[in-house]
Amino acid sequence: MKKSHISILFFASILSFAILISCDEEGLGSCTGCPDDAPYGAKGGDCYATLSACESNESGNCEICQ
């Protein structure tokens, strides 16, 4: 009985850790606020008119930031 409680707690902690990591990467990694004429950017970076310009200046971490 005690062994099953330990294994349940172990799997619950693994699941919580996995959810925390996935939320951090997707939820907090997005960017917003770029204008229509320069829609591409990276979190904490500048806005760019083209995806290629963004990727060359922001280490390839670009997305549409509107």
Residue pairs with C-beta under 8 A, 6 or more apart in sequence:
29 43
30 43
30 63
30 65
31 41
31 42
31 43
31 44
31 45
31 63
31 65
32 65
32 66
33 47
33 65
33 66
34 40
34 41
34 47
34 64
34 65
34 66
35 47
35 66
36 66
37 49
38 47
38 48
38 49
39 47
39 49
39 64
39 65
39 66
40 47
40 48
40 49
40 50
40 51
40 53
40 54
40 62
40 63
40 64
40 65
41 47
41 48
41 54
41 58
41 62
41 63
41 65
42 54
42 58
42 59
42 61
42 62
42 63
42 65
43 61
45 54
45 57
45 58
45 61
46 57
46 58
47 65
48 54
48 57
48 58
48 62
51 62
54 62
55 62
